[in-house]
Amino acid sequence: MSEIISLARLSVARSRTAIRLAILYFVVMHLAIVIYSLAGIEGASEGAPRQAAVVTAMAIMMSLPLIGITFGLFDFTESYDFNSAATGYMPWLLRTPIKSWKLAAVPIALKTIWVLVICSSIAGTTAIFGTPPERWFIPAIGLGSLFILACLVTWHPFRGPHTRLVLIAILFVPAYAWMVMSVSFAFANKQSDMPTDATSVTIVSIIALSTYVVLTGLCLRAVRLARMNVSGQIKESHSWLASDAKADGSSTPHVASHLTYRHAAKVSPLAAVLKYDLSKLTGGGAKIVLASWCLIVLFWSACNSVAVDSMVGLGLMLMFPAIFLNEWMIASRDGKFLPSLLAVAPIPSSTLAWTRQCFTTAIWFASLSGVPLVMTIWHFTGASRDGFGQWDQSISAHYAVPDSGWRIGLAISIVALILVIRQTTWNSMAHATGNPRHVIWSVAIKFGIAFVILSYLLVRFMRFPNWDAWSEAAWEWIAELPVYLPWILAAKLVIVAIASAMLYRSRLTQPRSLVLLMVGYALATILCATIVWKLIPSANVYLWHCIAAIAALIPYSRIALAPLVLARNRHH
């Protein structure tokens, strides 16, 4: 069997499940686009160009998952640390007698074919509604170049341990601009800023192909350097070889010079736990977050005519797969909340529980921060200033305060951050029990409560003839909430007192830490409530309303009881 065919079969076998799901989604996506387009084509006879633009935008939006998973498909990259200077290419493949150009060409060719198939299918579907299919050549080459750039950064070995992370941060903005320019050619017309004449399109095509060829050559060079860097020694053996060399006083000349030995007693428990958790995120987890960021960037670039609230909502939906994949990766690596080494280590349960809660929250924040990041880029570049202005004016029309849209948006963002913390602390506490049944039941209870609430709202919504009547009734219900806020606040204070007493009696933390936790809860409540109160453009909302609502939302009891749950798990 040919070496190229063998490498291709190995690459496909490593991603077989994802490819099958992608093909199924591919078929369903195009059927949905055709059905949607044919259903609305009767009313679009007078606006054929707009119909073509809508179909094109819909095809791009629905193709984002297929394009995003290309970062992980057909790749010979192992799970590794982005802070490491070693190559991410599989060491055992680099030690085989296969030529370097074959090792580099097979993943690049398969990724390129995958992108070409996706773009060709979009071109064929949108061509039915008047979009020229040749417009998709430049977007296909541009997207293919981005995936080759990702391979280059992953495969290339570096001298410093943080060079790869710095390079990713530097290349993010140029890659974003390249992606926007490439995809924008699918919407190019005489009114757009993109060149549409034959000469300009030819020049841009030459630039795109030249970039693709140059990046391919750099990937070939990166594979050759990686083979020299490996030198027959697997990089996983570097750490224990360095430790043995320091222990017996011998020297190992082929061990990387940047590896140092630190005595275990000099590392604090908190630093050890953080290093252990970060080792699981800086590899595959960081790639998942970056892929989700690229998805939201491409989504915003392709859908500049969609309303701001719809774009934010759909953008958040693109971030959630990255969150769940990261949590699944962390849970599946150990098979339990803590490995046996940390479970029996002389580290306080409060340190372990609160560190894991903070780390899980950081994963959510890192993924969801892709939405405000892209919104900030678009705001300062002026690309969607008109859309933001119209959205702000539509909200401000109901209030006498200027910039009401931005104020309400910031207030909602603060409340959303608190809700994210509630979610992460609850998940972490459920996993800390060490019992899968508790995790399953916690998820079932949350979905059950959400189902009951949504069903109740749906039943109430069906009783009204239109959306305006429903909105008016909803505001009347919201106006009645202050009546229940004192009772909610009293119940919350009772729960806080019980949780604090249980944590104090357990002696799992020092009294000073408990006092700091309670003071932090009070300060966070007052600070967030004051900011929300200042932002809400309504004279009917008082400061004590915001304090009661924020105090009820901040998950103090979940944070205070997490060490007790983990201590019981460690005892068993």
C-alpha positions as CSV (number, residue, x, y, z in Angstrom):
1,M,0.0,0.0,0.0
2,S,1.2,3.5,-0.8
3,E,2.6,5.6,2.1
4,I,0.3,8.5,1.1
5,I,-2.8,6.3,1.1
6,S,-1.8,4.8,4.4
7,L,-1.3,8.2,6.0
8,A,-4.7,9.4,4.5
9,R,-6.4,6.3,6.0
10,L,-4.8,6.9,9.3
11,S,-5.8,10.5,9.3
12,V,-9.4,9.7,8.4
13,A,-9.6,6.9,11.0
14,R,-8.5,9.3,13.7
15,S,-11.6,11.5,12.9
16,R,-14.0,8.8,11.7
17,T,-16.9,9.7,14.1
18,A,-16.6,13.4,13.6
19,I,-16.5,12.9,9.8
20,R,-19.7,10.8,9.9
21,L,-21.6,13.4,11.9
22,A,-20.3,16.2,9.7
23,I,-21.5,14.4,6.5
24,L,-24.9,13.8,8.1
25,Y,-25.1,17.5,9.1
26,F,-23.9,18.4,5.6
27,V,-26.8,16.7,3.9
28,V,-29.4,18.0,6.4
29,M,-28.0,21.5,6.0
30,H,-28.4,21.7,2.3
31,L,-31.8,20.1,2.4
32,A,-32.9,22.8,4.9
33,I,-31.5,25.6,2.8
34,V,-33.2,24.3,-0.4
35,I,-36.5,23.9,1.4
36,Y,-36.3,27.3,3.1
37,S,-35.4,29.0,-0.2
38,L,-38.1,27.3,-2.2
39,A,-40.7,28.1,0.4
40,G,-39.9,31.8,0.3
41,I,-39.1,32.2,-3.4
42,E,-42.7,33.1,-4.3
43,G,-42.6,36.2,-2.2
44,A,-39.1,37.2,-3.3
45,S,-39.8,37.6,-7.0
46,E,-39.3,41.4,-6.8
47,G,-36.2,41.1,-4.7
48,A,-34.1,38.4,-6.3
49,P,-30.7,39.9,-5.3
50,R,-31.9,40.1,-1.7
51,Q,-33.1,36.5,-1.9
52,A,-29.6,35.4,-3.2
53,A,-27.9,37.4,-0.4
54,V,-30.2,35.8,2.2
55,V,-29.6,32.3,0.9
56,T,-25.8,32.9,0.8
57,A,-25.8,34.2,4.4
58,M,-27.8,31.3,5.5
59,A,-25.5,28.8,3.8
60,I,-22.5,30.4,5.5
61,M,-24.0,30.5,8.9
62,M,-25.1,26.8,8.7
63,S,-21.6,25.8,7.4
64,L,-19.8,27.4,10.3
65,P,-19.6,24.1,12.3
66,L,-18.3,22.2,9.3
67,I,-15.6,24.8,8.8
68,G,-14.8,25.1,12.5
69,I,-14.1,21.4,13.1
70,T,-11.6,21.5,10.3
71,F,-9.0,22.6,12.9
72,G,-9.3,19.1,14.5
73,L,-9.9,17.0,11.4
74,F,-7.3,15.1,9.4
75,D,-4.5,16.1,11.8
76,F,-1.6,14.2,13.2
77,T,-1.4,16.5,16.2
78,E,-1.3,14.9,19.7
79,S,-2.6,16.4,22.9
80,Y,0.1,18.7,24.1
81,D,0.8,21.9,26.0
82,F,0.8,25.2,24.2
83,N,3.4,26.4,26.6
84,S,5.8,23.7,25.5
85,A,8.5,24.5,22.9
86,A,8.3,21.0,21.4
87,T,6.4,20.2,18.2
88,G,2.8,19.1,18.3
89,Y,3.3,16.5,15.6
90,M,3.1,12.9,16.6
91,P,6.6,11.8,17.6
92,W,6.2,8.2,16.5
93,L,5.3,9.3,13.0
94,L,8.3,11.6,12.8
95,R,10.5,8.7,13.6
96,T,9.2,6.6,10.8
97,P,11.1,6.4,7.5
98,I,8.4,8.2,5.6
99,K,9.5,11.3,3.8
100,S,8.8,14.7,5.4
101,W,6.9,16.1,2.4
102,K,4.4,13.2,2.7
103,L,3.9,13.8,6.4
104,A,3.2,17.5,5.7
105,A,1.2,17.1,2.5
106,V,-1.4,14.5,3.6
107,P,-3.0,16.6,6.4
108,I,-2.8,19.8,4.3
109,A,-4.3,18.1,1.3
110,L,-7.2,16.5,3.2
111,K,-8.0,19.8,5.0
112,T,-8.0,21.7,1.7
113,I,-10.2,19.1,0.0
114,W,-12.6,19.3,2.9
115,V,-12.8,23.1,2.6
116,L,-13.2,22.9,-1.1
117,V,-16.1,20.5,-0.8
118,I,-17.9,22.7,1.7
119,C,-17.4,25.8,-0.4
120,S,-18.3,24.0,-3.6
121,S,-21.5,22.8,-2.1
122,I,-22.3,26.3,-0.9
123,A,-21.5,27.6,-4.4
124,G,-23.8,25.0,-6.0
125,T,-26.7,25.7,-3.7
126,T,-26.5,29.5,-3.9
127,A,-26.0,29.4,-7.7
128,I,-29.6,28.3,-8.0
129,F,-30.6,31.6,-6.7
130,G,-28.4,33.8,-8.8
131,T,-25.1,33.9,-6.9
132,P,-22.1,33.3,-9.3
133,P,-20.3,30.1,-8.2
134,E,-16.9,31.5,-9.1
135,R,-17.1,33.9,-6.2
136,W,-16.4,31.0,-3.8
137,F,-12.9,30.3,-5.2
138,I,-11.2,33.1,-3.2
139,P,-13.1,32.3,0.1
140,A,-12.1,28.6,-0.3
141,I,-8.4,29.4,-0.8
142,G,-8.5,32.0,2.1
143,L,-10.0,29.6,4.6
144,G,-7.7,26.8,3.5
145,S,-4.7,29.1,4.1
146,L,-5.9,29.7,7.7
147,F,-6.0,26.0,8.5
148,I,-2.5,25.6,7.0
149,L,-1.3,28.5,9.2
150,A,-2.8,26.7,12.2
151,C,-0.8,23.5,11.2
152,L,2.4,25.6,10.9
153,V,2.1,27.1,14.4
154,T,1.3,23.7,15.9
155,W,4.0,21.7,14.1
156,H,6.9,24.1,14.3
157,P,9.3,23.6,17.3
158,F,10.4,26.7,19.1
159,R,13.2,27.6,21.5
160,G,11.2,29.4,24.2
161,P,8.3,27.7,26.1
162,H,5.9,30.6,25.5
163,T,6.8,31.5,21.9
164,R,3.8,29.6,20.5
165,L,1.3,31.5,22.7
166,V,2.9,34.9,21.8
167,L,2.8,34.0,18.1
168,I,-0.9,33.1,18.3
169,A,-1.7,36.4,19.9
170,I,0.3,38.3,17.3
171,L,-1.3,36.4,14.3
172,F,-4.9,36.6,15.6
173,V,-5.6,40.1,14.1
174,P,-4.0,39.4,10.7
175,A,-5.8,36.1,10.5
176,Y,-9.1,37.8,11.4
177,A,-8.6,40.4,8.7
178,W,-7.7,37.7,6.1
179,M,-10.8,35.8,7.0
180,V,-13.1,38.8,6.7
181,M,-11.6,39.8,3.3
182,S,-11.8,36.2,2.0
183,V,-15.5,35.7,3.0
184,S,-16.5,39.2,1.8
185,F,-15.8,38.2,-1.8
186,A,-18.9,36.0,-1.7
187,F,-21.0,39.2,-1.2
188,A,-19.0,41.4,-3.6
189,N,-21.1,43.6,-6.0
190,K,-20.9,47.0,-7.6
191,Q,-22.0,48.7,-4.4
192,S,-19.6,47.0,-2.1
193,D,-16.0,48.0,-1.3
194,M,-14.6,44.8,-2.7
195,P,-13.1,44.9,-6.2
196,T,-15.3,43.2,-8.8
197,D,-13.5,43.8,-12.1
198,A,-11.6,41.0,-13.8
199,T,-8.2,42.5,-13.2
200,S,-8.6,43.0,-9.5
201,V,-10.1,39.6,-9.0
202,T,-7.2,38.1,-10.8
203,I,-4.7,39.9,-8.6
204,V,-6.5,38.9,-5.5
205,S,-6.6,35.3,-6.7
206,I,-2.8,35.3,-7.3
207,I,-2.2,36.7,-3.8
208,A,-4.4,34.1,-2.2
209,L,-2.7,31.2,-4.1
210,S,0.7,32.6,-3.3
211,T,-0.1,32.8,0.4
212,Y,-1.4,29.2,0.2
213,V,1.8,28.0,-1.5
214,V,4.1,29.9,0.9
215,L,2.4,28.5,4.0
216,T,2.5,25.0,2.6
217,G,6.3,25.3,2.1
218,L,6.7,26.6,5.6
219,C,4.7,23.6,6.9
220,L,7.1,21.3,5.1
221,R,10.0,23.1,6.7
222,A,8.3,22.8,10.1
223,V,8.0,19.1,9.7
224,R,11.7,18.8,8.9
225,L,12.7,20.8,11.9
226,A,10.3,18.8,14.1
227,R,12.0,15.5,12.9
228,M,15.4,17.0,13.9
229,N,14.0,18.2,17.2
230,V,12.6,14.8,18.1
231,S,15.8,12.9,17.4
232,G,14.3,9.6,18.3
233,Q,13.3,10.7,21.8
234,I,9.6,11.0,22.7
235,K,9.0,14.4,24.4
236,E,6.9,12.8,27.2
237,S,10.1,11.2,28.5
238,H,11.9,14.6,28.9
239,S,10.5,15.3,32.4
240,W,11.4,12.0,34.1
241,L,14.8,11.9,32.4
242,A,15.6,15.3,33.7
243,S,14.5,14.3,37.2
244,D,16.5,11.1,37.2
245,A,19.6,13.0,36.0
246,K,19.3,15.5,38.8
247,A,18.7,12.7,41.4
248,D,21.7,10.5,40.6
249,G,24.0,13.4,39.6
250,S,24.5,12.2,36.1
251,S,24.0,14.3,33.0
252,T,21.8,13.7,30.0
253,P,23.0,15.8,27.1
254,H,20.1,15.2,24.9
255,V,17.5,16.5,27.4
256,A,16.2,20.0,26.5
257,S,18.1,22.7,28.4
258,H,15.0,24.6,29.4
259,L,13.7,21.8,31.6
260,T,14.5,22.5,35.2
261,Y,14.0,20.5,38.4
262,R,12.1,22.0,41.3
263,H,11.8,20.2,44.6
264,A,8.3,19.3,45.5
265,A,8.5,21.0,48.9
266,K,9.1,24.4,47.2
267,V,5.8,24.3,45.3
268,S,2.8,25.6,47.2
269,P,-0.4,23.4,47.2
270,L,-2.3,26.1,45.3
271,A,0.4,26.3,42.6
272,A,0.4,22.5,42.2
273,V,-3.4,22.3,41.7
274,L,-3.4,25.3,39.3
275,K,-0.5,23.7,37.3
276,Y,-2.4,20.4,37.1
277,D,-5.6,22.0,35.9
278,L,-3.8,24.3,33.4
279,S,-2.0,21.4,31.9
280,K,-5.4,20.1,30.8
281,L,-6.5,23.4,29.2
282,T,-3.4,24.7,27.5
283,G,-3.4,21.8,25.0
284,G,-6.6,20.7,23.4
285,G,-8.8,23.1,25.4
286,A,-7.0,26.2,24.1
287,K,-7.5,24.9,20.5
288,I,-11.2,24.4,21.2
289,V,-11.6,27.9,22.5
290,L,-9.6,29.4,19.6
291,A,-11.8,27.4,17.1
292,S,-14.9,28.8,18.7
293,W,-13.5,32.3,18.5
294,C,-12.8,31.8,14.8
295,L,-16.4,30.6,14.4
296,I,-17.9,33.7,16.0
297,V,-15.5,35.9,14.0
298,L,-16.6,34.3,10.7
299,F,-20.2,34.5,11.8
300,W,-20.0,38.2,12.5
301,S,-18.1,38.8,9.2
302,A,-20.7,37.0,7.1
303,C,-23.8,38.5,8.8
304,N,-23.4,42.2,9.1
305,S,-27.0,42.8,8.3
306,V,-28.5,40.8,11.1
307,A,-29.9,42.6,14.2
308,V,-27.5,43.0,17.1
309,D,-29.5,41.0,19.6
310,S,-29.9,38.1,17.2
311,M,-26.2,38.1,16.4
312,V,-25.3,38.1,20.1
313,G,-27.7,35.3,20.8
314,L,-26.5,33.1,18.0
315,G,-22.9,34.0,18.8
316,L,-23.4,32.7,22.4
317,M,-24.8,29.5,20.9
318,L,-21.5,29.0,19.0
319,M,-19.5,29.4,22.3
320,F,-21.4,26.7,24.2
321,P,-19.9,23.8,22.3
322,A,-16.4,24.9,23.3
323,I,-17.5,25.1,26.9
324,F,-19.0,21.6,27.0
325,L,-16.1,20.1,25.1
326,N,-13.6,21.6,27.6
327,E,-15.6,20.3,30.6
328,W,-15.9,16.9,29.0
329,M,-12.2,16.8,28.2
330,I,-11.3,17.6,31.8
331,A,-13.7,15.1,33.3
332,S,-12.7,12.3,30.9
333,R,-9.0,12.7,31.5
334,D,-9.2,11.5,35.1
335,G,-12.6,9.8,35.1
336,K,-13.4,11.5,38.4
337,F,-13.3,14.9,40.0
338,L,-9.8,14.4,41.5
339,P,-7.2,11.8,40.6
340,S,-6.0,9.6,43.4
341,L,-2.8,11.5,43.9
342,L,-4.6,14.8,44.6
343,A,-7.3,13.0,46.6
344,V,-4.8,11.7,49.2
345,A,-2.5,14.8,49.0
346,P,-2.1,17.0,52.1
347,I,-4.0,19.8,50.5
348,P,-7.1,21.3,52.2
349,S,-10.4,20.4,50.7
350,S,-11.3,24.1,50.5
351,T,-8.3,24.8,48.4
352,L,-9.1,22.0,46.0
353,A,-12.8,22.8,45.7
354,W,-12.5,26.5,45.3
355,T,-9.6,26.2,42.9
356,R,-11.6,23.9,40.7
357,Q,-14.7,26.2,40.8
358,C,-12.5,29.2,39.8
359,F,-10.9,27.2,37.0
360,T,-14.3,26.0,35.6
361,T,-15.6,29.5,35.7
362,A,-12.5,30.7,33.9
363,I,-13.1,28.2,31.1
364,W,-16.7,29.6,30.7
365,F,-15.5,33.2,30.7
366,A,-12.7,32.5,28.3
367,S,-15.1,30.9,25.8
368,L,-17.9,33.5,26.2
369,S,-15.5,36.4,26.0
370,G,-15.3,35.8,22.2
371,V,-18.6,37.7,21.8
372,P,-17.6,41.0,23.5
373,L,-14.1,40.7,21.9
374,V,-15.6,40.7,18.4
375,M,-18.1,43.3,19.3
376,T,-15.3,45.6,20.5
377,I,-13.3,45.0,17.3
378,W,-16.3,45.8,15.2
379,H,-17.2,48.9,17.2
380,F,-13.8,50.5,17.0
381,T,-13.3,49.7,13.4
382,G,-16.7,51.1,12.6
383,A,-17.8,48.1,10.5
384,S,-21.2,47.8,12.3
385,R,-21.6,51.2,13.9
386,D,-24.9,51.8,12.0
387,G,-26.3,48.5,13.3
388,F,-25.3,49.3,16.9
389,G,-26.7,52.8,16.6
390,Q,-30.1,51.6,15.3
391,W,-30.3,49.0,18.0
392,D,-29.5,51.7,20.7
393,Q,-32.1,54.1,19.2
394,S,-34.8,51.4,19.2
395,I,-34.2,50.7,22.9
396,S,-33.8,54.4,23.8
397,A,-37.2,55.2,22.3
398,H,-38.9,53.7,25.3
399,Y,-36.9,55.7,27.8
400,A,-36.0,59.3,28.4
401,V,-32.4,58.6,29.1
402,P,-29.9,58.6,26.2
403,D,-27.9,55.5,25.3
404,S,-30.5,53.3,27.1
405,G,-29.6,50.4,24.9
406,W,-26.0,50.3,26.0
407,R,-26.9,50.8,29.6
408,I,-29.4,47.9,29.6
409,G,-27.0,45.8,27.7
410,L,-24.3,46.3,30.3
411,A,-26.7,45.6,33.1
412,I,-27.8,42.3,31.5
413,S,-24.1,41.4,30.9
414,I,-23.4,41.7,34.7
415,V,-26.4,39.6,35.6
416,A,-25.4,37.1,32.9
417,L,-21.9,36.8,34.5
418,I,-23.5,36.0,37.9
419,L,-25.7,33.4,36.3
420,V,-22.6,31.8,34.7
421,I,-20.9,31.7,38.1
422,R,-24.0,30.0,39.5
423,Q,-23.8,27.4,36.7
424,T,-20.1,26.6,37.1
425,T,-20.2,26.5,40.9
426,W,-23.1,24.1,40.8
427,N,-21.5,21.8,38.3
428,S,-18.3,21.8,40.2
429,M,-20.0,20.9,43.5
430,A,-22.0,18.2,41.8
431,H,-18.9,16.6,40.4
432,A,-17.1,16.9,43.7
433,T,-19.5,14.4,45.2
434,G,-17.7,11.7,43.1
435,N,-21.1,10.0,42.5
436,P,-22.3,10.1,38.8
437,R,-25.8,9.7,40.0
438,H,-25.7,13.1,41.7
439,V,-24.4,14.7,38.6
440,I,-27.1,13.1,36.4
441,W,-29.8,14.1,38.9
442,S,-28.6,17.6,39.2
443,V,-28.7,18.0,35.4
444,A,-32.2,16.4,35.3
445,I,-33.5,18.7,38.0
446,K,-32.1,21.8,36.3
447,F,-33.6,20.8,33.0
448,G,-36.9,20.0,34.7
449,I,-37.1,23.4,36.3
450,A,-36.3,25.1,33.1
451,F,-38.9,23.0,31.2
452,V,-41.6,23.9,33.8
453,I,-40.8,27.6,33.6
454,L,-40.7,27.7,29.8
455,S,-43.9,25.7,29.6
456,Y,-45.6,28.1,31.9
457,L,-44.4,31.1,29.9
458,L,-45.5,29.4,26.7
459,V,-49.0,28.8,28.0
460,R,-49.2,32.4,29.1
461,F,-47.9,33.5,25.8
462,M,-50.5,31.5,23.8
463,R,-53.3,33.4,25.6
464,F,-52.4,36.7,24.0
465,P,-53.2,37.6,20.3
466,N,-49.8,39.1,19.5
467,W,-46.3,39.9,20.8
468,D,-47.2,43.5,21.9
469,A,-49.9,42.3,24.2
470,W,-47.6,39.6,25.6
471,S,-44.8,42.2,26.2
472,E,-47.2,44.6,28.0
473,A,-48.4,41.8,30.3
474,A,-44.8,40.7,30.9
475,W,-43.9,44.2,32.1
476,E,-46.9,44.1,34.4
477,W,-45.7,40.9,36.0
478,I,-42.2,42.3,36.3
479,A,-43.6,45.3,38.1
480,E,-45.0,43.0,40.8
481,L,-41.6,41.4,41.6
482,P,-40.6,44.0,44.2
483,V,-43.4,42.6,46.5
484,Y,-41.6,39.3,46.7
485,L,-38.0,40.6,47.0
486,P,-38.0,41.0,50.8
487,W,-39.1,37.4,51.3
488,I,-36.5,36.2,48.8
489,L,-33.7,38.2,50.5
490,A,-34.7,36.9,53.9
491,A,-34.6,33.3,52.7
492,K,-31.3,33.9,51.0
493,L,-29.8,35.3,54.3
494,V,-31.0,32.2,56.2
495,I,-29.3,30.0,53.6
496,V,-26.1,32.0,53.9
497,A,-26.1,31.7,57.7
498,I,-26.7,27.9,57.6
499,A,-24.0,27.4,55.0
500,S,-21.5,29.5,56.9
501,A,-22.2,27.7,60.2
502,M,-21.8,24.3,58.5
503,L,-18.4,25.4,57.0
504,Y,-17.3,26.8,60.3
505,R,-18.2,23.6,62.3
506,S,-16.5,21.4,59.7
507,R,-13.1,23.1,60.4
508,L,-12.2,22.6,56.7
509,T,-11.1,26.2,56.5
510,Q,-9.6,28.9,58.8
511,P,-12.0,31.4,60.4
512,R,-10.2,34.2,58.6
513,S,-11.0,32.6,55.2
514,L,-14.7,32.3,56.2
515,V,-14.8,35.9,57.2
516,L,-13.2,37.0,54.0
517,L,-15.7,34.9,52.1
518,M,-18.6,36.6,53.8
519,V,-17.1,40.0,53.4
520,G,-16.5,39.3,49.7
521,Y,-20.0,38.2,49.3
522,A,-21.4,41.4,50.8
523,L,-19.0,43.7,48.9
524,A,-19.7,41.9,45.6
525,T,-23.5,42.2,46.2
526,I,-23.3,45.9,47.0
527,L,-20.9,46.7,44.1
528,C,-22.8,44.8,41.4
529,A,-26.2,46.1,42.7
530,T,-25.0,49.7,42.6
531,I,-23.6,49.4,39.1
532,V,-26.8,47.7,37.8
533,W,-29.0,50.3,39.6
534,K,-27.0,53.2,38.0
535,L,-27.3,51.5,34.5
536,I,-31.0,50.8,34.5
537,P,-32.8,53.8,33.0
538,S,-35.9,53.6,35.1
539,A,-37.0,55.6,38.1
540,N,-39.2,52.7,39.4
541,V,-36.1,50.6,40.2
542,Y,-34.6,51.3,43.6
543,L,-31.2,50.4,45.0
544,W,-32.7,47.9,47.5
545,H,-34.4,46.1,44.6
546,C,-31.1,45.5,42.9
547,I,-29.4,44.5,46.2
548,A,-32.0,41.9,47.0
549,A,-31.9,40.5,43.5
550,I,-28.1,40.4,43.2
551,A,-27.8,38.9,46.7
552,A,-30.2,36.1,45.8
553,L,-28.4,35.4,42.6
554,I,-24.8,35.2,43.9
555,P,-24.1,31.5,44.7
556,Y,-22.7,31.9,48.2
557,S,-24.0,28.6,49.5
558,R,-22.6,26.6,46.6
559,I,-19.2,28.1,47.2
560,A,-19.3,27.6,51.0
561,L,-20.6,24.0,50.9
562,A,-18.3,22.8,48.1
563,P,-15.4,21.9,50.6
564,L,-17.8,19.8,52.7
565,V,-19.0,17.8,49.7
566,L,-15.4,17.3,48.5
567,A,-14.2,16.3,52.0
568,R,-16.9,13.6,52.2
569,N,-15.8,12.3,48.8
570,R,-12.2,12.2,49.9
571,H,-13.1,10.4,53.1
572,H,-14.9,7.7,51.3
